[in-house]
Amino acid sequence: MKSNRLEKIFIPFGMLGVISYLVHTTLGDYMWADYNPVTMDISSLTAKGAPNAGLLGIFTLIYGVFAVIFGVGMILRAYRAYNKNLGIGYIVFLAMQVISFIGYKLIPIVNDKYLMSLQNTMNIIVTGLVVGLTIIFAFLIAYGYLKQPKTKKFGKITMVLAALIAVFGVFNLIAMSMGLNILGVSERLV
């Protein structure tokens, strides 16, 4: 019964996290006149030396904390009410959120993307882990929902979204390797 009560408290933090992240990206775009959401990645908003990085960092901190709380709630729910496959998927989700939260906070990108400093290289590694784990967790939870009679429809929707995340992730790599100046768009699609 305690797990059920914790789920009810923790799971709504997911939507609060999404709202915080949207405020971060929208406010960042609004406050930085030279920011271009088509060509510049989201990490640029909180990069070292970016205008308003401190203020926007508060929203990413809130998002990170809320996403981790949500992940714990979903793990509890998955193991209590659903199946092991879904639970493993949400454990991967939680791992991705923790890596994202800690990695981006400890290793913010330097605004000069062409400078391949150790910090920028580490940030790219964190991004690779986050994208890879996002694809894995999306397919795992889709499979977990497909295994439940009452959530098959949601499982199908999640499977389509997982496939789109994977396709857009590959598109992001292709766009970068071809020198297309659309990093902001391709990143947002993922």
C-alpha positions as CSV (number, residue, x, y, z in Angstrom):
1,M,0.0,0.0,0.0
2,K,2.9,2.3,0.7
3,S,4.2,1.8,-2.8
4,N,0.8,2.8,-4.3
5,R,0.8,6.0,-2.2
6,L,4.4,6.9,-3.3
7,E,3.4,6.3,-6.9
8,K,0.5,8.8,-6.6
9,I,2.9,11.4,-5.2
10,F,5.9,10.7,-7.6
11,I,4.3,10.2,-11.0
12,P,2.8,13.7,-11.4
13,F,6.4,15.1,-11.2
14,G,6.8,13.8,-14.7
15,M,4.5,16.4,-16.1
16,L,5.9,19.1,-13.9
17,G,9.3,18.2,-15.3
18,V,8.1,18.5,-18.8
19,I,6.7,22.0,-18.0
20,S,10.0,23.0,-16.5
21,Y,11.9,21.9,-19.5
22,L,9.5,23.7,-21.9
23,V,9.9,26.9,-19.8
24,H,13.7,26.4,-20.0
25,T,13.8,26.2,-23.8
26,T,11.1,28.8,-24.5
27,L,12.4,31.3,-22.0
28,G,16.0,30.7,-23.2
29,D,15.0,31.3,-26.8
30,Y,13.1,34.5,-25.8
31,M,15.8,35.9,-23.6
32,W,18.8,35.3,-25.9
33,A,18.3,37.4,-29.1
34,D,21.1,35.6,-31.0
35,Y,19.9,32.1,-30.2
36,N,18.6,30.2,-33.2
37,P,16.5,27.1,-32.4
38,V,17.0,25.8,-35.9
39,T,20.8,25.8,-35.9
40,M,21.7,25.7,-32.2
41,D,21.3,22.9,-29.8
42,I,19.4,23.1,-26.5
43,S,22.6,22.7,-24.5
44,S,23.8,26.1,-25.8
45,L,21.2,27.7,-23.6
46,T,23.1,26.6,-20.5
47,A,26.6,26.4,-21.9
48,K,29.5,28.1,-20.2
49,G,29.3,31.8,-21.2
50,A,25.8,31.7,-22.5
51,P,23.6,34.7,-21.5
52,N,21.1,33.7,-18.8
53,A,22.8,30.3,-18.2
54,G,22.4,30.7,-14.5
55,L,18.7,31.4,-14.6
56,L,18.0,28.7,-17.2
57,G,20.1,26.2,-15.2
58,I,17.5,26.5,-12.4
59,F,14.9,25.2,-14.8
60,T,17.1,22.3,-15.9
61,L,17.8,21.5,-12.3
62,I,14.1,21.4,-11.5
63,Y,13.5,19.3,-14.6
64,G,16.2,16.8,-13.6
65,V,15.0,16.4,-10.1
66,F,11.4,16.0,-11.2
67,A,12.3,13.5,-13.9
68,V,14.2,11.4,-11.4
69,I,11.3,11.4,-9.0
70,F,8.9,10.5,-11.8
71,G,11.3,7.6,-12.9
72,V,11.2,6.2,-9.3
73,G,7.4,6.4,-9.3
74,M,7.1,4.6,-12.6
75,I,9.5,1.8,-11.5
76,L,7.3,1.3,-8.4
77,R,4.2,1.2,-10.5
78,A,5.6,-1.1,-13.2
79,Y,6.7,-3.7,-10.7
80,R,3.5,-3.4,-8.6
81,A,0.9,-3.3,-11.3
82,Y,2.5,-4.4,-14.6
83,N,5.4,-6.6,-15.5
84,K,9.2,-7.0,-15.3
85,N,9.7,-5.8,-18.9
86,L,8.1,-2.5,-18.1
87,G,10.1,-2.3,-14.8
88,I,13.4,-2.8,-16.7
89,G,12.4,-0.2,-19.2
90,Y,11.7,2.4,-16.5
91,I,15.0,1.4,-14.7
92,V,16.8,2.3,-18.0
93,F,14.7,5.5,-18.1
94,L,15.9,6.4,-14.6
95,A,19.5,5.6,-15.5
96,M,19.2,7.9,-18.5
97,Q,17.7,10.7,-16.4
98,V,20.5,10.4,-13.8
99,I,23.2,10.4,-16.4
100,S,21.6,13.4,-18.1
101,F,21.1,15.2,-14.9
102,I,24.5,14.7,-13.4
103,G,26.4,14.7,-16.7
104,Y,25.1,17.9,-18.1
105,K,25.3,19.7,-14.7
106,L,28.9,18.6,-14.2
107,I,30.1,18.9,-17.8
108,P,28.3,21.8,-19.4
109,I,29.2,22.4,-23.0
110,V,31.4,25.3,-23.9
111,N,29.7,27.7,-26.3
112,D,32.3,27.4,-29.0
113,K,31.2,24.0,-30.5
114,Y,34.1,24.0,-32.9
115,L,36.5,23.9,-30.0
116,M,36.8,20.2,-29.2
117,S,37.9,20.6,-25.7
118,L,37.8,17.7,-23.2
119,Q,34.7,19.3,-21.7
120,N,32.9,19.4,-25.1
121,T,34.0,15.8,-25.9
122,M,32.7,14.6,-22.5
123,N,29.4,16.4,-23.2
124,I,29.1,14.7,-26.5
125,I,29.7,11.3,-24.8
126,V,27.0,12.1,-22.3
127,T,24.6,13.1,-25.1
128,G,25.4,9.8,-26.9
129,L,24.6,7.8,-23.7
130,V,21.4,9.8,-23.2
131,V,20.2,9.3,-26.8
132,G,21.1,5.6,-26.8
133,L,19.4,4.9,-23.4
134,T,16.4,6.9,-24.6
135,I,16.0,4.6,-27.6
136,I,16.5,1.5,-25.5
137,F,14.0,2.5,-22.7
138,A,11.4,3.6,-25.3
139,F,11.4,0.1,-26.9
140,L,11.5,-1.7,-23.6
141,I,8.5,0.2,-22.2
142,A,6.6,-0.3,-25.5
143,Y,7.2,-4.0,-25.3
144,G,6.2,-4.0,-21.6
145,Y,2.9,-2.2,-22.4
146,L,2.3,-4.5,-25.3
147,K,2.5,-7.5,-22.9
148,Q,-0.4,-6.1,-20.8
149,P,-3.9,-6.7,-22.1
150,K,-5.2,-3.3,-20.9
151,T,-2.3,-1.3,-22.3
152,K,-1.8,-2.8,-25.7
153,K,-3.0,0.3,-27.5
154,F,-0.6,2.5,-25.4
155,G,2.1,-0.1,-26.2
156,K,1.5,0.4,-30.0
157,I,1.7,4.1,-29.7
158,T,4.8,3.9,-27.6
159,M,6.4,1.5,-30.1
160,V,5.8,4.0,-32.9
161,L,7.3,6.8,-30.8
162,A,10.3,4.6,-30.0
163,A,10.8,4.0,-33.7
164,L,10.5,7.7,-34.4
165,I,13.1,8.5,-31.7
166,A,15.5,6.0,-33.3
167,V,15.0,7.3,-36.8
168,F,15.4,10.9,-35.7
169,G,18.5,10.0,-33.7
170,V,20.0,8.5,-36.9
171,F,18.9,11.6,-38.8
172,N,20.6,13.8,-36.2
173,L,23.9,11.9,-36.8
174,I,23.5,12.1,-40.6
175,A,22.7,15.8,-40.5
176,M,25.8,16.5,-38.4
177,S,28.1,14.3,-40.6
178,M,26.8,16.1,-43.7
179,G,27.5,19.5,-42.2
180,L,23.8,20.5,-42.3
181,N,23.3,23.4,-40.1
182,I,20.0,22.2,-38.5
183,L,21.3,20.8,-35.2
184,G,18.5,22.5,-33.2
185,V,15.8,21.0,-35.3
186,S,17.2,17.5,-35.5
187,E,17.9,17.5,-31.8
188,R,14.4,18.6,-31.0
189,L,13.0,15.9,-33.2
190,V,14.8,13.3,-31.2
